[in-house]
């Protein structure tokens, strides 16, 4: 019995290993989608194993009995496809999301998804069994098996899930096992196909892999993905980066400034969460060149961080609330006299504390220091002086900070506090009303020597500075095209306060069919064309259009360039990479301060297209340029490597063989050289080369213009003669060279 088992495994070793590969690939997919959370593992594993056995038996039948097997496999495929379609339709009606969309997002909004788990079970084992069987049993193509084995890795990247390392190791080992065993039986097992079919199948598989890896949006927070980026996509901190990232610019970047395939890490952040960090602001828009410029006067007017902190440390909404309550105590009726709602003041703020973020440069030195819209302070440990402009751009005048430098940012910017304050009417002021209110507030508190007068002074100073900035931009605002002004008026019609207007303008971009597209190059860079024609562009297009629209209806707005950090491994950790560059508008809201409003739509918002709804999901597909670069570089490297191996390996082998001839004794050298000539003869179409005697081989080679009779005579003397006289080795090597050249020229009739 034991001998029978051993014989069975020896005879069917390749098919058993290929079956194990198909089973492992299927189970790895089920692990990625956490099928065990819906279906018990003790059901999944045996059911998959049995299902794969049935599919392999069907494939084997089709391989050995083409007609009968073909009918059977066609019927089985049709039946499984019909079941899969039915399951998908049930899933669509139950979960209100398509199977493909669920597959590529892991169906985060779908609880359980039993029917889609069943769809996985029907689709992937069938696909893996048929393809693995074909490429390992019918047509041996190790390259295609490798591509199939990449599918679980590609899917885990796409759906931000974990893949067990055991499966990765098993898949790799099984691929190696199939390769080794097939090498042993290659001549008798492998079926040859024509060159055209080989090329066609190669192109098809490469195209499919390219589409899967390149056009389907990836999730960058996937486990292992950071390491992948570090290795292949420039996510390390050692690569150089252009000066546009490290210096303050004279004018804003265009679309190309926010399009980068590089994931070069610039900073690591630790501390409270924040969405936007800026490097500088721009003030005037050049309608001819379609770019933003900074006001030279503002850029030249600087203060020290200590002077900045003296004022801005009091810009807390909870502090402003306490100041108003104190003024009401000193002068009853103060709140009502300024039209402030009672609910505005009576609502407590528990979260409006001073937030801190620690910034660590990752081998990246910049002239600026990151800051927020309402940055209170940037704390730097080194002695070299640095400055801040009225717009809150912190920078060093002399040299960039060190490439491993760290500093801290402090700010008041709690969204919950701001929304509560605004919702209760805290920002329902015009600029003139805000100046009058804050002036009275400061006077009341100063008259009573209350330290909260500092809060009123800080908010008043901020309001006055914002009004001054608004006046600086008036001349530039007069150049805003009428089309933009009319559209902005239409959007903000009936709205009274600045916050509602700013929100409505931002909402317009998210509900009017705009598309975020880094690769789009419009025939015109005009913001009018973007708003009325293309509705497609980068963050710089959105920020420009928003800023001009907001200014045309009287809002105080500035154009900012900076970064949107990514989440790190921990909730308190974030990273900034070169690809995180972003342009956005900052709007001044009375009694609140500068706030970021986001007009740029995300990829998920690219759905308002006018196409049928079932096409919207496919329209979300965007070229993942980083992954495209990796795939292209890998394929180019692979083909170059294969080409080099194809050219150099024979040359290297030939050189080693001739060195070997030189080292062997003359009798062994003669026999070894002759054996090599026989193998080459077989390779070049002389099928009966092994059956020929040395003399017959010499006669054959003589007929194609090569005389090696002298060497063949020596070989016969070694093999059949009673004695052997050592010849000159040069005779053997020269005959071997002549024979090798003749066989290269030989073409079978």
C-alpha angles and dihedrals in degrees: 000000000000091000090051091052092048091048091049093052093045091050095045100031096121096047091047093051092047089050089052089051093052091047093048093049090051094048092047089057090050089051092052091053093043094236089168087069089064104025121034114254092232087064098040098054101048092038091053092045093052092043091052091048090054092048091048091051089052091049091048090051091051091048095051100034107035100188100038093036092047091054092047095047091046090052094046091047092049091048093050092045090052092050091047091051091050093049091048092051091050089048092050092052092045102040099027091225130098121249094241093050090048091048094054096044099034087240097270090179094048117084115212096338093200094174093052090048086054088050089055089052092052098043110039102044089047092049095044096044095050096043097041091047092049097048095041102038111021103027116014109217111152092184091064092048087055091052091050090051090056093062096086089049092050092048095048089054091050099049100037095239137134124259118202113246089222090068092049091053093045093049091051094046093047090051089052091046093053090048094051096045094046091051088060094052100028098120096050100034108039121087116211124228132189124276094246092055090049092052093045094050091045092052091047094052094044090050092050092050090046091052094047095048099037113036102037110083113252128218110232096200093065116129111266091012095106089056089048091053092046091054102040112013105047096261090141122100098233101075120096122249133203121268090244087078097049103039137058111254131227089220138013127275122253129218092295090056090064097040115085132145089202122107092191107160114233106170143008115211128202126187139039119008118265131174105201133037120176136204099192148342132235125209115186128051119217104213092193098052094028096227139110127250131197121239107252093212093054092045091051094046104085139162134192120263089247091057089047092050092050089067105027098049088079097054094108121132091214087053090051090050091051090048092054091048090051091050089051090055092049094044113019111216093034092120096050093043090064095044095248117158116244090226090059092063100034094057111097123221114214099170104048097106130135108277124209132202125187113216120203117189113222104215087308125120120195135179091227134060119224115252141171131240091264100026112176099189145348110210115206123181100204124087099234110111123246133182144210131220124220088260092059100257109150115202147152117241097205115039138349117267118265117283092244095037123139132197140161133245123207123195147153106230111130109158094204093054092046094048092048092049093047094043089055093052101262092137099042092118136107116226091259092049091048092051091050093046095047092045091054090045092053092047094051093048094043091051088058095042091241115164088219085078084084088065092052090047092051094050091044091050090050091050093049091048090050091050090050090051089050091054091050091057097046095094092049091046091058088069093060107122117253092238090062093045093050092048091050092049090051092051095046097040111140095012118122112183127061096241094056091048093049092048093048092051092051092046091053092068092051095051104037105071099268117160129208107223124165093184097053118108110192120212086233128035091203115126087223090061090047093050099042107025121020102022084191129107151095132295091272090059092049095045092048094048092046094048093050093046092048093048091049090062094047104267122141105238137161131193115239134191122199141102142300106216123225124229115259130209093284127049091243094048128085137170134210120209130178090257089060092074111132141175119213141157126253116208124197112229116192114249090008110059135221113348132185116236116190116218096161111103120221126232089261089061093057092102106095094092107124091244123124111282094245089063095051093083092056090048088062090067109110130183108261096213095187093055091042089056091050093049093046093046091048093049092046090049091047094050093044090049092049091047092050091047090048091053102034102037095067091044092048092046091049092050092050091048093053091049087052091052090053092053097046125088113262096254094049091042091056094050093043093050091048091050090052091051090052092052091049089049090055091048092052096050106275094129096179095047092116091053095054122095116234089257092051090048090051091050091050093050090046088058090060094047104272125113114200098147091123093058093042089052089054091049092052090049090053095045102037108011127094093228141021133209113207108245129203108282090222088071091058096045094045092050091048091052092048092050093047092052093046092051091050088057093044119108120186110242 
